[in-house]
Amino acid sequence: MFHIIDDEAMLRELAESILVDHGCDVLCFESGNQYLEYLKSPEFAKPIAVLSDATMPGINGYDLALKIRECLPFQKIILVTGNADLEHHKKAAKQVCYTLDKPYNFEKFITMIDTIVACHQAHTSNEHSDYPSKCNIDPSLNCIFAHQSVNQH
């Protein structure tokens, strides 16, 4: 299950379509505030990953990532932006697993999803005891889950 949070319906639907076509279950949310309500509800189902827009009305993607981490410290979070720059990537790298630029690069999107799903499957099946020390998408980024015990996830 992936959770998508984006205030732009067209981009939310595009991400949902890509994920569903790739065999993933998806829940969509129109805002960070709507997602926080769901996160605190008894119906909440923990996702494999959260894909959030960086810039939204109300709570932005950066602050949303921090709120999610308060409840789910090891949640995989992908931050999406149409205004990617070096500052965005520096800020996001401290809070999320991956960043993704708009418009979506389809191949990068699918590779990222495959990596996240494989990582999730490996660690929920106890195949490995530790997360890899480097990200498979961008080797320059250290995985925030590196060297964390599976039992903590």
C-alpha positions as CSV (number, residue, x, y, z in Angstrom):
1,M,0.0,0.0,0.0
2,F,1.3,3.5,-1.0
3,H,-0.2,6.7,0.3
4,I,-0.2,9.7,-2.1
5,I,-0.7,13.2,-0.9
6,D,-0.9,16.0,-3.5
7,D,-3.3,19.0,-3.8
8,E,-3.2,18.8,-7.6
9,A,-5.8,16.2,-8.7
10,M,-4.2,15.5,-12.1
11,L,-0.8,14.7,-10.5
12,R,-2.3,12.7,-7.7
13,E,-4.2,10.7,-10.3
14,L,-1.1,10.2,-12.5
15,A,0.9,8.9,-9.6
16,E,-2.0,6.7,-8.5
17,S,-2.3,5.3,-12.1
18,I,1.4,4.5,-12.3
19,L,1.4,2.7,-9.0
20,V,-1.8,0.8,-9.7
21,D,-0.5,-0.2,-13.2
22,H,2.6,-1.4,-11.4
23,G,0.5,-3.7,-9.2
24,C,0.5,-1.5,-6.0
25,D,-2.5,-0.7,-3.8
26,V,-2.9,3.1,-3.3
27,L,-4.8,5.5,-1.0
28,C,-4.9,9.2,-2.1
29,F,-5.2,12.4,0.0
30,E,-5.8,16.0,-1.2
31,S,-3.8,17.6,1.6
32,G,-1.3,17.1,4.3
33,N,-3.9,18.0,6.8
34,Q,-6.3,15.4,5.5
35,Y,-3.5,12.8,5.7
36,L,-2.7,13.8,9.3
37,E,-6.4,13.2,10.2
38,Y,-6.2,9.8,8.6
39,L,-2.8,9.0,10.4
40,K,-4.5,9.6,13.7
41,S,-7.6,7.7,12.9
42,P,-8.4,4.1,14.0
43,E,-8.7,3.2,10.3
44,F,-5.1,4.0,9.6
45,A,-3.3,1.3,7.6
46,K,0.5,1.7,7.6
47,P,1.8,2.1,4.0
48,I,5.0,0.8,2.4
49,A,5.7,4.4,1.6
50,V,4.2,7.9,1.6
51,L,4.6,10.0,-1.6
52,S,3.9,13.6,-0.8
53,D,4.0,16.9,-2.7
54,A,6.5,19.3,-1.1
55,T,4.4,22.4,-1.7
56,M,0.7,22.3,-0.7
57,P,-1.7,24.6,1.1
58,G,-1.8,24.1,4.8
59,I,1.0,21.8,6.0
60,N,3.8,21.5,3.4
61,G,5.5,18.2,2.6
62,Y,8.6,19.0,4.7
63,D,6.6,19.6,7.9
64,L,4.3,16.7,7.0
65,A,7.4,14.4,6.9
66,L,8.3,15.5,10.4
67,K,4.8,14.9,11.7
68,I,4.8,11.4,10.1
69,R,8.1,10.6,11.7
70,E,6.7,11.5,15.1
71,C,4.3,8.6,14.7
72,L,6.2,6.3,12.4
73,P,10.0,7.0,12.8
74,F,11.0,4.5,10.1
75,Q,8.3,5.3,7.5
76,K,9.7,5.5,3.9
77,I,8.8,9.0,2.6
78,I,9.2,10.3,-1.0
79,L,8.9,14.1,-1.4
80,V,7.8,15.3,-4.9
81,T,8.4,18.8,-6.2
82,G,8.1,20.8,-9.4
83,N,10.6,23.3,-8.1
84,A,13.6,21.1,-7.5
85,D,16.8,22.9,-6.7
86,L,19.9,22.1,-4.6
87,E,18.3,23.7,-1.4
88,H,15.2,21.5,-1.9
89,H,17.3,18.3,-2.1
90,K,19.5,19.3,0.9
91,K,16.4,20.0,3.0
92,A,14.5,16.9,1.8
93,A,17.5,14.6,2.2
94,K,17.4,15.1,6.0
95,Q,13.7,14.1,6.2
96,V,12.9,11.7,3.4
97,C,14.1,8.5,1.6
98,Y,13.9,9.9,-1.9
99,T,13.0,13.0,-3.8
100,L,11.2,13.0,-7.1
101,D,11.0,15.8,-9.6
102,K,7.9,16.9,-11.5
103,P,7.2,16.2,-14.3
104,Y,7.8,12.6,-13.4
105,N,10.6,10.7,-15.0
106,F,8.7,7.4,-15.6
107,E,11.8,5.1,-15.5
108,K,13.1,6.8,-12.3
109,F,9.6,6.6,-10.7
110,I,9.3,2.8,-11.4
111,T,12.9,2.1,-10.3
112,M,12.3,3.9,-7.1
113,I,9.0,2.0,-6.4
114,D,10.7,-1.3,-7.2
115,T,13.5,-0.5,-4.8
116,I,11.1,0.5,-2.0
117,V,9.0,-2.6,-2.5
118,A,12.0,-4.9,-2.6
119,C,13.5,-3.2,0.5
120,H,10.1,-3.6,2.3
121,Q,9.8,-7.2,1.3
122,A,13.3,-8.1,2.3
123,H,12.9,-6.6,5.7
124,T,9.4,-7.9,6.5
125,S,10.5,-11.4,5.5
126,N,13.6,-11.2,7.8
127,E,15.8,-12.0,4.8
128,H,18.4,-9.3,5.9
129,S,19.1,-8.0,9.3
130,D,20.1,-4.5,8.2
131,Y,19.1,-1.9,5.6
132,P,21.8,-1.2,2.9
133,S,24.2,1.6,3.8
134,K,23.6,3.3,0.4
135,C,20.4,4.0,-1.5
136,N,20.0,2.1,-4.8
137,I,18.4,5.1,-6.5
138,D,21.0,7.7,-5.7
139,P,24.3,6.3,-4.3
140,S,25.2,9.8,-3.0
141,L,22.5,9.6,-0.4
142,N,22.8,7.6,2.7
143,C,19.7,5.6,3.5
144,I,18.1,6.9,6.7
145,F,17.4,3.3,7.7
146,A,21.0,2.2,7.3
147,H,22.2,-0.2,10.0
148,Q,18.8,-0.2,11.7
149,S,17.5,-3.5,13.0
150,V,14.6,-5.0,11.2
151,N,12.7,-5.3,14.5
152,Q,12.7,-1.5,14.8
153,H,10.8,-1.1,11.5
